[in-house]
Amino acid sequence: METTKILVVEDEASLQELLRYNLAKGDYHPLSALSGKEAIEAARRESPSLVLLDLMLPDMDGLDVCKTLKSGSDTATIPIIMVTARGEESDIVRGLEIGADDYITKPFNLPVLFARIAAVLRRHTSPHVSDTATIVDRGGVTLHPGRRRVTFQGEGVELTNTEFRILHLLMRRPGWVFTRRQIVDAVRSEQHAVTERAVDVQIVGLRKKLGAAAKLIETVRGVGYRFRDADDETSE
């Protein structure tokens, strides 16, 4: 069985070595890149299963590396976890908007990082399901797209069309952080305009209607929202 390749993009030698050592111990195959240019070349050449991308690199911004990889036909589907010491919400939001799958800030706990890596890989390797026909059942909440019906522990939950579409979006990708802009783009229609500010209002209404299941919709401060991944012990 082929070992999962993880490309570590980090210019700090000691941290690069630490990550490589621990990834190898975790039965991953670590690859190295010390700059943005090296990262892009390595991703195209090696087709890693995941990229661990530091946002502060010597030759180019990590966000530009992320954008380049996500716009390339041969690298667009490679999941990316951003690593940053800056902790700036604008960087996190921008990274998620251009396609990064998750983020973690330095200094980080290795078990937490590895849990996030496992969660992202799990989401990307799980069998593809139809977004419009497959029933989604998570945390006691069951959503039937075809019937446009939601139940919690067997009891019906009456939602507006926008609330339903937001819940469906979040439940399809548990643990995945969606920015307000991503939610707006996903649920707006010609008949109903949705603004970023309105997303917060919709979430409040959705949580109220879900009752005890409201806690499954988590707020990621300064970024957006996600539906709790039951298997992800790093939920915030």
Secondary structure as GFF3:
##gff-version 3
##sequence-region A 1 236
A	DSSP	beta_strand	4	9	.	.	.	ID=ss1
A	DSSP	alpha_helix	13	25	.	.	.	ID=ss2
A	DSSP	beta_strand	28	33	.	.	.	ID=ss3
A	DSSP	alpha_helix	36	46	.	.	.	ID=ss4
A	DSSP	beta_strand	50	54	.	.	.	ID=ss5
A	DSSP	alpha_helix	62	71	.	.	.	ID=ss6
A	DSSP	beta_strand	80	84	.	.	.	ID=ss7
A	DSSP	alpha_helix	89	97	.	.	.	ID=ss8
A	DSSP	beta_strand	102	105	.	.	.	ID=ss9
A	DSSP	alpha_helix	110	125	.	.	.	ID=ss10
A	DSSP	beta_strand	136	138	.	.	.	ID=ss11
A	DSSP	beta_strand	141	144	.	.	.	ID=ss12
A	DSSP	beta_strand	149	152	.	.	.	ID=ss13
A	DSSP	beta_strand	155	157	.	.	.	ID=ss14
A	DSSP	alpha_helix	161	172	.	.	.	ID=ss15
A	DSSP	beta_strand	178	179	.	.	.	ID=ss16
A	DSSP	alpha_helix	180	187	.	.	.	ID=ss17
A	DSSP	alpha_helix	196	210	.	.	.	ID=ss18
A	DSSP	three_ten_helix	211	216	.	.	.	ID=ss19
A	DSSP	beta_strand	217	220	.	.	.	ID=ss20
A	DSSP	beta_strand	224	227	.	.	.	ID=ss21
###
